[in-house]
Amino acid sequence: MYRIAPYKTRRNEVSNLFNLFDDILSDFPNDATYNDAFKVDIQDNETNYIFEAELPGVSKEDVLVDYKNDKLMIQVKKEEETEDEGKNYIRKERKSASMQRAFFLKKIDSKGITAKLDSGILTINVPKIIEEDNSFKVDIQ
């Protein structure tokens, strides 16, 4: 007897012993889902870094941007649940996703970090600490 699950075409039932683990693991997200959960472009300007993360369908309440110990962390947690009362369900699904990316940055002005989410693009502006050049030429007498 098969479990109640979304329909999958079954290949040759006799050879399924070798494909059993592939079948079981196909129900779980693959590594690419977590490693490259969302794409981030980074620009390095003279005075700041600009991060642009693609987050379609995500609201700003689902996003957390945090900077601590030289690490800029972008976290997204999205949960969706539909409520249909009065129905006799055999299966009811919920969507939940949690993704994060971390970037190590040094010599930045952490108090000046700003973030904006517009049309599915999260833009984070991270100002650099501009160090003055205190070098000078010493005249020899």
N, C-alpha and C positions, 0 to 999 in steps of 0.2 A: 504494500500500500504506500502510495506517495503522500508526502506531507502537503498540507495546503500552502501553496506558494505561488508566486507569479509563474505563468506558463513559460516553460523552456522546452525547446525541441530536444528530444532525447535521441542521441545517436544510437548506434547498434547496442541494444540492451546487453548482449553478451560481453562486449568489450568495455562496458561501463565500470568494471572493477578497477581498471587502470585510470579511468577518468573520474573516479569517485572523489578524489581529493580536489581535482580541478572544479568539480561540480559544487562541492561543499564550500571551497574558498571563493567561488564566484559570487556568493551571497555577501561577501565582505568587500568593502572598498579596497582597491589596490593601493600600493605605496604611492603612486603618483598623486592620488587624491590628497594625501597628507603632506608630501614633500613640496609639491608645487600647488598648494591649495588655492592660491590666487597669485596673479602676476603682479610684480612690482617693478616699476621703472625708477631709476635713481639718477638724478642730474647733480653734478658737482660744479657749482659756480664758485666764484671767488669768495663770496660772502656767506653762502649757505648751501645746504643740500636740499633738493626737492624730491620727495618720494611721491609717486603716483601709483596707487594700488587699484586694480580693477575689482570692484565689488558690486556687480549688477544684482538688483533685487534686494539689497541690504539697506536697512535704515540706520540712521546714526545711533539709535538706541541699542543696536546689535553690535556696535564696534567699540572697542576699547584701545586707546593709544596710550602707552605708558613708557616713560624713560626712567631707568634706574640702573646704577652701576655700569655706566657706559653702554647700556643696551636699550635700543629703541624696539619696543614690542608692539606689534599690531595684532589684535585678537578679534575674531569674529565668532559670535555664537548666535545661530539662527534656529528657531524652533517654530514649527507650524503644526497645528492640530485643527482638524475640522470636527465640529460638533453637529451630529445629526441624531436628534433624539427620536425615539419611537420606532426605530428600525431594529430588526433582528440580525445583527452582524455575525458573519462567520469569520471575517477578518476585517480589522480596522488598522490603518497605518498612520503613523505620524512621521513627520520629517524633522530631523534634528541634525545640525551640522556645527562643528566647532573646528576652526582653523586658526593658525597663528604663524607669523613670520617674525624673526628677530634679526636685528642688525646692530653690529657693534660700531660705536662712534666715539671718538675722543675729541677733545678740544672743541666742544660745542657749548653754546649758551642755552642751557636747558630751560631757563625761565622764558625764553623767547620762542619756544616751539609752538606752532599753530597748526591746526588741522581743519579741513573743510571737506564735507561729502556732498558732491553735486553730480547728479545724473549717473550714479554708479561708479564714480571715480573719487577715491579718497586722496586728497592732496595734503601732504604734510610738509611744512616749511621748517627746516632745522637750521637756525643761524650758527655760523662758525664763530669761534673766538678769534678775533683778529689780533695777532700779536705784533706789536710795533718792533721794527727793526732797530735795535739799540747799538748796532755795530757802527764803528767809525774808524777812519784811518788815523793811525798814530804817527805823528811826525818824529823822525829821529833827529836828535841834536848833535 
